[in-house]
Amino acid sequence: MNRRDLDPHEENGPQGTTPRSLAIWPILVGWVLVIGWLVSPLASGIGGRGQYLVWIPDWVWLALVGFCSCLAVFILVMGNRPRSLRLLVAAGLMVLGPLWGTFHRDVGLGVGHAADDSTVVFLNAQDPGIRVVDDVVEELITMDAEVVVIVNPGWIPITWRAIESEESTGRFLRTFGHFFVASRVNIASMRRVVTSGEIRAIEVTLELEDGSSLPRRILVADLPSDLAVNRAESLRTLAAGIVADLDEGAEARSRFDLLVGDLNTTPRTPELDLVIPGFRDAFSSVGRGWGGTWPRDRGWLRIDFALAAPERMPSSVETFDPGSGGHRGLIIGYRRP
């Protein structure tokens, strides 16, 4: 028997392998995944199936990288000494990027809206059927938001008007194509801003009292959900249509106070910043709770957005389940002055 057989600090494992050599593999795989996470936004403009690499949310990347990190740490810690500090650091550092992304984009750490906040509600109702539309409308009315904006409302306008005529809740109701608005303040106008194929956007202008915290001009967008459509190109088309609608020399950032819509893409898509230059994803700044909006019953992906300029950022953004349909909605809070 030689000295190697008696050394309690020896790291030999099965067939001469050591914990260090075993741990290197999950660390390498983890760092490859981190590189994939970093470069995946570049896939947004590819089109076809390649563009859906950017649809992988941060929390999925975190789960994959986290598994590799935990496996490597387990191998290193459970192995005999001496342990490799550098490998432990490498295993720990690789989760930081996806972890930051998850809490920056998928999970909101804001305080949420207060009971006396003014609220704007957005929902892609996806044409709820007549059997469930009563429940959806009752849920929306119960929320008592100052402004409710719905795309693809289906039977909602008819049902809401019927309830309004009976209960006289004092809301103004207007329908414009695939868009419906119910508001406690007068709706000055609803007009088309962009219509290019299935890319639709309207401007909703509200008559507000001086000092109101609500957005005066809301741009509402609905982008195509067809899997074959290039989502980056759709966002660029939307941005071009907004610019074309403006008066010469005007800026979209100055005209609109809020953009809400089903943009059918994810927060990591770079083209989101091009829709209205200077507008930012409100959930990333003031969101609260889980941000996923699709599918409604699971909320895996955040594809419904509220965008605003930093100086007109709402005080909170939260999701809610309308009880039916394909999407969760957004509750956008504004502090009363």
DRENPAKOL-915780 format. One record per residue (C-alpha): residue number from 1; x, y, z; residue in three letters. Coordinates in pm, whole numbers, always signed. Layout:
N
PATI     n        u        v        w   res
PATI   NUM        X        Y        Z   ALA
...
REM end
This chain:
337
PATI     n        u        v        w   res
PATI     1       +0       +0       +0   MET
PATI     2     +151     +335      -97   ASN
PATI     3     +104     +681      +45   ARG
PATI     4     -172     +780     -199   ARG
PATI     5     -392     +505      -56   ASP
PATI     6     -357     +652     +295   LEU
PATI     7     -389    +1024     +219   ASP
PATI     8     -730    +1145     +348   PRO
PATI     9     -701    +1464     +142   HIS
PATI    10     -675    +1286     -193   GLU
PATI    11     -956    +1378     -435   GLU
PATI    12     -960    +1065     -646   ASN
PATI    13    -1311     +958     -748   GLY
PATI    14    -1434     +670     -960   PRO
PATI    15    -1185     +562    -1224   GLN
PATI    16     -932     +820    -1107   GLY
PATI    17    -1156    +1125    -1163   THR
PATI    18    -1155    +1408     -909   THR
PATI    19    -1428    +1647     -792   PRO
PATI    20    -1240    +1926     -966   ARG
PATI    21    -1248    +1756    -1304   SER
PATI    22    -1612    +1655    -1258   LEU
PATI    23    -1717    +2008    -1159   ALA
PATI    24    -1553    +2166    -1463   ILE
PATI    25    -1817    +2021    -1698   TRP
PATI    26    -2131    +2178    -1542   PRO
PATI    27    -1935    +2502    -1506   ILE
PATI    28    -1846    +2500    -1875   LEU
PATI    29    -2205    +2421    -1974   VAL
PATI    30    -2330    +2696    -1743   GLY
PATI    31    -2101    +2958    -1894   TRP
PATI    32    -2204    +2852    -2246   VAL
PATI    33    -2565    +2911    -2138   LEU
PATI    34    -2468    +3251    -1998   VAL
PATI    35    -2318    +3343    -2337   ILE
PATI    36    -2640    +3224    -2500   GLY
PATI    37    -2837    +3445    -2263   TRP
PATI    38    -2619    +3744    -2350   LEU
PATI    39    -2644    +3707    -2728   VAL
PATI    40    -3006    +3588    -2756   SER
PATI    41    -3145    +3943    -2812   PRO
PATI    42    -2952    +3948    -3140   LEU
PATI    43    -3188    +3675    -3265   ALA
PATI    44    -3489    +3907    -3255   SER
PATI    45    -3437    +4026    -3611   GLY
PATI    46    -3367    +3686    -3766   ILE
PATI    47    -3729    +3600    -3837   GLY
PATI    48    -3874    +3252    -3856   GLY
PATI    49    -3811    +3017    -3569   ARG
PATI    50    -3471    +3165    -3497   GLY
PATI    51    -3629    +3482    -3359   GLN
PATI    52    -3786    +3288    -3073   TYR
PATI    53    -3451    +3249    -2901   LEU
PATI    54    -3519    +3594    -2757   VAL
PATI    55    -3853    +3463    -2629   TRP
PATI    56    -3678    +3246    -2372   ILE
PATI    57    -3743    +3449    -2053   PRO
PATI    58    -3472    +3530    -1803   ASP
PATI    59    -3618    +3294    -1544   TRP
PATI    60    -3572    +2995    -1778   VAL
PATI    61    -3208    +3090    -1837   TRP
PATI    62    -3171    +3129    -1460   LEU
PATI    63    -3316    +2782    -1398   ALA
PATI    64    -3078    +2621    -1648   LEU
PATI    65    -2768    +2810    -1536   VAL
PATI    66    -2868    +2770    -1172   GLY
PATI    67    -2890    +2394    -1209   PHE
PATI    68    -2538    +2383    -1355   CYS
PATI    69    -2410    +2608    -1078   SER
PATI    70    -2571    +2405     -798   CYS
PATI    71    -2442    +2079     -947   LEU
PATI    72    -2086    +2213     -968   ALA
PATI    73    -2097    +2352     -615   VAL
PATI    74    -2239    +2023     -483   PHE
PATI    75    -1957    +1825     -646   ILE
PATI    76    -1692    +2061     -512   LEU
PATI    77    -1830    +2084     -158   VAL
PATI    78    -1897    +1714     -120   MET
PATI    79    -1553    +1621     -252   GLY
PATI    80    -1250    +1586      -26   ASN
PATI    81    -1030    +1884      +45   ARG
PATI    82     -856    +2090      -78   PRO
PATI    83    -1146    +2263     -258   ARG
PATI    84    -1090    +2486     -557   SER
PATI    85    -1190    +2841     -463   LEU
PATI    86    -1161    +2954     -824   ARG
PATI    87    -1407    +2689     -944   LEU
PATI    88    -1650    +2778     -665   LEU
PATI    89    -1632    +3144     -766   VAL
PATI    90    -1683    +3054    -1133   ALA
PATI    91    -1986    +2843    -1044   ALA
PATI    92    -2134    +3122     -834   GLY
PATI    93    -2071    +3414    -1068   LEU
PATI    94    -2242    +3259    -1370   MET
PATI    95    -2588    +3293    -1215   VAL
PATI    96    -2560    +3667    -1157   LEU
PATI    97    -2659    +3778    -1509   GLY
PATI    98    -2977    +3568    -1545   PRO
PATI    99    -3060    +3640    -1179   LEU
PATI   100    -3042    +4014    -1240   TRP
PATI   101    -3246    +3975    -1560   GLY
PATI   102    -3518    +3778    -1380   THR
PATI   103    -3563    +4038    -1107   PHE
PATI   104    -3530    +4325    -1352   HIS
PATI   105    -3773    +4203    -1618   ARG
PATI   106    -3983    +3907    -1498   ASP
PATI   107    -4035    +3990    -1130   VAL
PATI   108    -4127    +4339    -1013   GLY
PATI   109    -4000    +4461     -677   LEU
PATI   110    -4202    +4783     -666   GLY
PATI   111    -4448    +4875     -393   VAL
PATI   112    -4764    +4820     -599   GLY
PATI   113    -5052    +5063     -642   HIS
PATI   114    -5215    +5226     -342   ALA
PATI   115    -5588    +5220     -279   ALA
PATI   116    -5631    +5586     -374   ASP
PATI   117    -5420    +5573     -692   ASP
PATI   118    -5573    +5659    -1027   SER
PATI   119    -5550    +5351    -1247   THR
PATI   120    -5545    +5263    -1614   VAL
PATI   121    -5627    +4901    -1698   VAL
PATI   122    -5515    +4736    -2021   PHE
PATI   123    -5631    +4395    -2145   LEU
PATI   124    -5610    +4195    -2464   ASN
PATI   125    -5940    +4012    -2417   ALA
PATI   126    -5889    +3792    -2725   GLN
PATI   127    -6260    +3805    -2817   ASP
PATI   128    -6410    +3634    -2509   PRO
PATI   129    -6710    +3419    -2594   GLY
PATI   130    -7063    +3511    -2500   ILE
PATI   131    -7069    +3244    -2228   ARG
PATI   132    -6792    +3404    -2023   VAL
PATI   133    -6809    +3770    -2122   VAL
PATI   134    -7042    +3862    -1833   ASP
PATI   135    -6785    +3740    -1580   ASP
PATI   136    -6502    +3930    -1751   VAL
PATI   137    -6701    +4255    -1760   VAL
PATI   138    -6808    +4221    -1396   GLU
PATI   139    -6443    +4168    -1297   GLU
PATI   140    -6334    +4479    -1488   LEU
PATI   141    -6613    +4694    -1344   ILE
PATI   142    -6533    +4575     -992   THR
PATI   143    -6174    +4696    -1034   MET
PATI   144    -6317    +5051    -1058   ASP
PATI   145    -6034    +5185    -1274   ALA
PATI   146    -6054    +5538    -1411   GLU
PATI   147    -5973    +5412    -1761   VAL
PATI   148    -6009    +5062    -1908   VAL
PATI   149    -5855    +4995    -2250   VAL
PATI   150    -5933    +4665    -2423   ILE
PATI   151    -5813    +4525    -2755   VAL
PATI   152    -6002    +4246    -2929   ASN
PATI   153    -6301    +4300    -2696   PRO
PATI   154    -6547    +4070    -2874   GLY
PATI   155    -6881    +4085    -2690   TRP
PATI   156    -6748    +4309    -2411   ILE
PATI   157    -6879    +4643    -2550   PRO
PATI   158    -7234    +4508    -2590   ILE
PATI   159    -7236    +4352    -2244   THR
PATI   160    -7078    +4656    -2078   TRP
PATI   161    -7332    +4891    -2235   ARG
PATI   162    -7614    +4670    -2111   ALA
PATI   163    -7475    +4679    -1756   ILE
PATI   164    -7407    +5052    -1782   GLU
PATI   165    -7767    +5126    -1882   SER
PATI   166    -7894    +4937    -1576   GLU
PATI   167    -7644    +5050    -1312   GLU
PATI   168    -7551    +5396    -1447   SER
PATI   169    -7192    +5382    -1327   THR
PATI   170    -7104    +5708    -1503   GLY
PATI   171    -6849    +5570    -1745   ARG
PATI   172    -6802    +5690    -2100   PHE
PATI   173    -6789    +5399    -2345   LEU
PATI   174    -6644    +5411    -2695   ARG
PATI   175    -6555    +5148    -2954   THR
PATI   176    -6314    +5199    -3242   PHE
PATI   177    -6254    +4894    -3458   GLY
PATI   178    -6073    +4634    -3249   HIS
PATI   179    -6044    +4871    -2952   PHE
PATI   180    -6281    +4954    -2666   PHE
PATI   181    -6244    +5216    -2392   VAL
PATI   182    -6448    +5261    -2075   ALA
PATI   183    -6354    +5579    -1889   SER
PATI   184    -6470    +5782    -1591   ARG
PATI   185    -6336    +6092    -1768   VAL
PATI   186    -6468    +6208    -2101   ASN
PATI   187    -6305    +6052    -2408   ILE
PATI   188    -6223    +6346    -2632   ALA
PATI   189    -6126    +6133    -2933   SER
PATI   190    -6016    +5795    -3058   MET
PATI   191    -5836    +5792    -3390   ARG
PATI   192    -5630    +5555    -3597   ARG
PATI   193    -5254    +5613    -3591   VAL
PATI   194    -5118    +5301    -3761   VAL
PATI   195    -5282    +5032    -3970   THR
PATI   196    -5051    +4812    -4173   SER
PATI   197    -5181    +4463    -4226   GLY
PATI   198    -5243    +4323    -3880   GLU
PATI   199    -5046    +4600    -3708   ILE
PATI   200    -5299    +4833    -3549   ARG
PATI   201    -5258    +5136    -3324   ALA
PATI   202    -5493    +5412    -3211   ILE
PATI   203    -5461    +5727    -3006   GLU
PATI   204    -5703    +5776    -2716   VAL
PATI   205    -5728    +6136    -2593   THR
PATI   206    -5890    +6204    -2257   LEU
PATI   207    -6035    +6530    -2127   GLU
PATI   208    -5859    +6571    -1795   LEU
PATI   209    -5880    +6838    -1529   GLU
PATI   210    -5570    +7043    -1463   ASP
PATI   211    -5340    +6860    -1227   GLY
PATI   212    -5474    +6513    -1306   SER
PATI   213    -5211    +6242    -1280   SER
PATI   214    -5369    +6030    -1555   LEU
PATI   215    -5210    +6016    -1903   PRO
PATI   216    -5387    +6253    -2142   ARG
PATI   217    -5288    +6079    -2465   ARG
PATI   218    -5261    +5700    -2468   ILE
PATI   219    -5129    +5509    -2767   LEU
PATI   220    -5284    +5162    -2784   VAL
PATI   221    -5119    +4899    -3006   ALA
PATI   222    -5200    +4545    -3109   ASP
PATI   223    -4938    +4353    -3305   LEU
PATI   224    -4987    +4024    -3491   PRO
PATI   225    -4951    +3694    -3309   SER
PATI   226    -4883    +3481    -3617   ASP
PATI   227    -4574    +3273    -3543   LEU
PATI   228    -4443    +3330    -3895   ALA
PATI   229    -4435    +3710    -3854   VAL
PATI   230    -4100    +3876    -3787   ASN
PATI   231    -4164    +4049    -3455   ARG
PATI   232    -3873    +4291    -3486   ALA
PATI   233    -4002    +4402    -3825   GLU
PATI   234    -4350    +4451    -3675   SER
PATI   235    -4207    +4681    -3410   LEU
PATI   236    -4013    +4877    -3671   ARG
PATI   237    -4328    +4912    -3882   THR
PATI   238    -4519    +5036    -3578   LEU
PATI   239    -4245    +5290    -3504   ALA
PATI   240    -4243    +5412    -3865   ALA
PATI   241    -4622    +5447    -3866   GLY
PATI   242    -4613    +5654    -3547   ILE
PATI   243    -4352    +5888    -3695   VAL
PATI   244    -4547    +5922    -4020   ALA
PATI   245    -4859    +6025    -3826   ASP
PATI   246    -4685    +6307    -3641   LEU
PATI   247    -4674    +6665    -3754   ASP
PATI   248    -4348    +6768    -3914   GLU
PATI   249    -4086    +6825    -3647   GLY
PATI   250    -4295    +6672    -3370   ALA
PATI   251    -4167    +6393    -3146   GLU
PATI   252    -4371    +6092    -3038   ALA
PATI   253    -4219    +6116    -2691   ARG
PATI   254    -4368    +6463    -2651   SER
PATI   255    -4708    +6373    -2794   ARG
PATI   256    -4792    +6054    -2604   PHE
PATI   257    -4796    +6000    -2230   ASP
PATI   258    -4832    +5622    -2232   LEU
PATI   259    -4818    +5332    -2475   LEU
PATI   260    -5002    +5013    -2386   VAL
PATI   261    -5045    +4708    -2603   GLY
PATI   262    -5005    +4345    -2683   ASP
PATI   263    -4671    +4375    -2862   LEU
PATI   264    -4628    +3998    -2898   ASN
PATI   265    -4263    +4003    -2807   THR
PATI   266    -4061    +3986    -2488   THR
PATI   267    -3880    +4248    -2277   PRO
PATI   268    -3537    +4150    -2414   ARG
PATI   269    -3627    +4244    -2772   THR
PATI   270    -3402    +4544    -2859   PRO
PATI   271    -3655    +4688    -3105   GLU
PATI   272    -3886    +4777    -2816   LEU
PATI   273    -3670    +5084    -2760   ASP
PATI   274    -3737    +5195    -3119   LEU
PATI   275    -4117    +5214    -3097   VAL
PATI   276    -4110    +5551    -2923   ILE
PATI   277    -3748    +5657    -2862   PRO
PATI   278    -3704    +5752    -2499   GLY
PATI   279    -3993    +5539    -2375   PHE
PATI   280    -3906    +5263    -2130   ARG
PATI   281    -4069    +4944    -2011   ASP
PATI   282    -4268    +5056    -1706   ALA
PATI   283    -4277    +4712    -1544   PHE
PATI   284    -3896    +4701    -1535   SER
PATI   285    -3900    +5031    -1345   SER
PATI   286    -4206    +5017    -1117   VAL
PATI   287    -4353    +4667    -1163   GLY
PATI   288    -4482    +4460     -875   ARG
PATI   289    -4507    +4081     -851   GLY
PATI   290    -4493    +3833    -1137   TRP
PATI   291    -4498    +4006    -1476   GLY
PATI   292    -4597    +3722    -1709   GLY
PATI   293    -4914    +3792    -1911   THR
PATI   294    -4936    +3493    -2146   TRP
PATI   295    -5079    +3237    -2135   PRO
PATI   296    -5331    +3363    -1882   ARG
PATI   297    -5342    +3050    -1667   ASP
PATI   298    -4961    +3019    -1640   ARG
PATI   299    -4809    +3356    -1724   GLY
PATI   300    -4487    +3220    -1869   TRP
PATI   301    -4412    +3518    -2093   LEU
PATI   302    -4448    +3894    -2060   ARG
PATI   303    -4574    +4009    -2399   ILE
PATI   304    -4818    +4285    -2292   ASP
PATI   305    -4650    +4615    -2216   PHE
PATI   306    -4685    +4962    -2072   ALA
PATI   307    -4417    +5199    -2204   LEU
PATI   308    -4361    +5553    -2082   ALA
PATI   309    -4101    +5827    -2072   ALA
PATI   310    -3905    +5841    -1743   PRO
PATI   311    -4053    +6180    -1652   GLU
PATI   312    -4408    +6047    -1701   ARG
PATI   313    -4351    +5702    -1555   MET
PATI   314    -4651    +5558    -1366   PRO
PATI   315    -4613    +5479     -999   SER
PATI   316    -4687    +5106    -1035   SER
PATI   317    -4763    +4826    -1280   VAL
PATI   318    -4919    +4493    -1182   GLU
PATI   319    -5081    +4207    -1368   THR
PATI   320    -5427    +4065    -1302   PHE
PATI   321    -5625    +3762    -1414   ASP
PATI   322    -5955    +3859    -1582   PRO
PATI   323    -6085    +3507    -1533   GLY
PATI   324    -6108    +3415    -1900   SER
PATI   325    -5930    +3470    -2230   GLY
PATI   326    -5571    +3418    -2332   GLY
PATI   327    -5396    +3708    -2158   HIS
PATI   328    -5355    +3859    -1816   ARG
PATI   329    -5409    +4231    -1802   GLY
PATI   330    -5211    +4525    -1662   LEU
PATI   331    -5309    +4761    -1380   ILE
PATI   332    -5114    +5082    -1424   ILE
PATI   333    -5123    +5311    -1122   GLY
PATI   334    -5071    +5685    -1103   TYR
PATI   335    -5027    +5869     -772   ARG
PATI   336    -5286    +6139     -721   ARG
PATI   337    -5133    +6487     -687   PRO
REM end
